């Protein structure tokens, strides 16, 4: 059975070396292991390359596609470095790093949204330094709950131990009986619930409502809409843009801001709105998204509908993303 990239990088021997080397050298070791992995797994590498070509090359009209592809692989490995760093670094050092290396002015957006008293759903995607979002919020005195999945038992145990240090409540999507019910309970305590809108394999697609994402027409995922409608929680879109491994910026939009930047009132639900905002971020900076391997699931899944079918939602809106 072929080992996937995440478990490969999380082998006990590799983690031992990360901690022995220190994070400055561990960065180079992780990138070396990642390049070795893709050298040995050419089929997976080709899937990612073809996905980038399909979306960025054909749809977004980028000519220097090889440069974009190289940047995408750099972004994927940067993500895994951040995952290892935040899971295994000492709390004091991690807190210092996050507060000194991430521009976080947009925390004000979250603070305003919490004044509603019904909690806030912070919706993000597999984009930029996603691993830093819940911890950054927690070390800045927000009460954070997060829906998460874990690819290895070792990482699950470590992340739960780390989350306890930061007082982050983790909702294990695979071990929690009713994730939606648990999420609603957290929001009723006026907490910040962090979740993702691009877990393609986890979508609960509507049979009636359709939307488009990265050129594919699909059934609209109902999860976010269910949680929001049952709680009245505010919806905030948030990502951390990575410039390099020591320079980041937190970007947050309230629901009203999202509608303004998308320049449309035709998106009827929070779930569709955040997905369209994430789509724009991916198209502007494809190197920040690391779900390219999952793109064929969207393209070929049972929820995908022929692109030729009539559909009222424009595949690509044209917002002005000033914070980018």
Helices and strands as residue ranges (DSSP letters): H 5-9, H 12-21, H 23-40, H 42-52, I 53-59, H 65-88, H 91-101, E 102-103, H 107-114, E 120-124, H 130-139, E 144-148, H 153-166, E 169-172, H 179-187, E 192-196, G 200-202, E 205-213, E 216-221, H 223-231, E 234-244, E 247-254, H 255-262, H 270-284, G 286-288, G 292-294, H 295-300, E 304-305
